[in-house]
Amino acid sequence: MLTCNSGSSESRLSLWKNFREEITPLDTAVQIQKVAKFFQQTPIGTRSLDFYTPSTWPTPWEILYNGTYCPNSISLLIYYSLVLLPKFDRKVDIWLIEDSTDRFLVPVLEDQ
């Protein structure tokens, strides 16, 4: 299975576009599962964005094109993969979580 870290910048963008088109007709629960699986094997690098300045966060297209994968950018990719689906009928937010050891962005589906 190809993942979002496969190939050239253009091929990663095309893969993500095709993936979203493939899951569009599926049931919402299946879409969520497939998005999670799609990003599950993405390699994780060093932090590539500032948590506290959303205005500077890269778009999903920039993340994929540049291959700048960190836990936070992957969370953004998951978020955008869901909210950009036509007729996706569930509320999705991106939250900044701070615990005793780290800070990270998490996509949150209907406050869960």
Residue pairs with C-beta under 8 A, 6 or more apart in sequence:
2 15
3 38
3 39
3 41
3 42
4 12
4 15
4 16
4 38
4 39
4 42
4 64
4 69
4 77
5 12
5 41
5 42
5 43
5 67
5 69
6 12
6 15
7 15
9 64
9 65
9 66
9 67
10 65
12 64
12 65
12 67
13 61
13 64
13 65
16 60
16 64
16 77
16 81
19 34
19 38
19 81
20 81
20 84
20 85
23 30
23 31
23 34
23 35
23 85
24 31
24 85
24 86
24 87
26 34
28 88
28 89
28 90
31 82
31 85
31 88
32 82
32 90
32 109
35 78
35 81
35 82
36 78
38 81
39 74
39 77
39 78
39 81
42 69
42 74
42 77
43 69
44 69
44 70
44 71
44 74
45 68
45 69
45 70
46 70
47 70
47 71
47 72
48 58
48 63
48 68
48 69
48 70
48 72
48 73
49 56
49 57
49 58
49 70
49 72
49 73
49 76
50 56
50 57
51 72
51 96
51 103
51 104
51 105
52 96
57 76
58 66
58 68
58 73
58 76
59 80
60 76
60 77
60 80
60 81
60 84
62 68
63 69
63 73
63 76
63 77
64 77
71 104
71 105
72 104
72 105
75 94
75 104
75 105
75 106
75 107
76 94
76 105
76 107
78 107
79 92
79 93
79 94
79 107
82 88
82 90
82 92
82 107
82 109
83 92
90 109
90 110
91 109
91 110
91 111
92 107
92 108
92 109
92 110
93 107
93 108
93 111
94 105
94 106
94 107
94 108
95 105
95 106
95 107
95 108
96 103
96 104
96 105
97 103
97 104
97 105
97 106
